[in-house]
Amino acid sequence: MLPNSPTQLDETRPLSVLRLRAVKERTGLSQSGIYARMSKGEFPRSIPLGGKAIGWRSDEITTWIEAQTAKRDAKSIARPVGSGGIP
């Protein structure tokens, strides 16, 4: 599941809608990777923009990126350097 998604607008981050190309660039994920994670509830859901256009809230993408970084950092703390794995 996703970490707590913001329900209130964080005034320190300007809110914008990102189209697929920008989401792919910001996350490093492919289109199929984005949709696969969305279907598992592991990535923010897209929002309809009208017609066939969709986008993603920039704050939700930022929160997802921060959560991925936190997961990485938690793993490197839990596994000391030299334990046989790459930190």
Buried (B, 14 or more C-beta within 10 A) or exposed (E): EBEEEBEEEEEEEEEEBBEBEBBBEBBEBEEEEBBEBBEEEEBBEBEEEEEEEBBBBBBBBBBBEEBBEEEEEEEEEEEEEEEEEEE
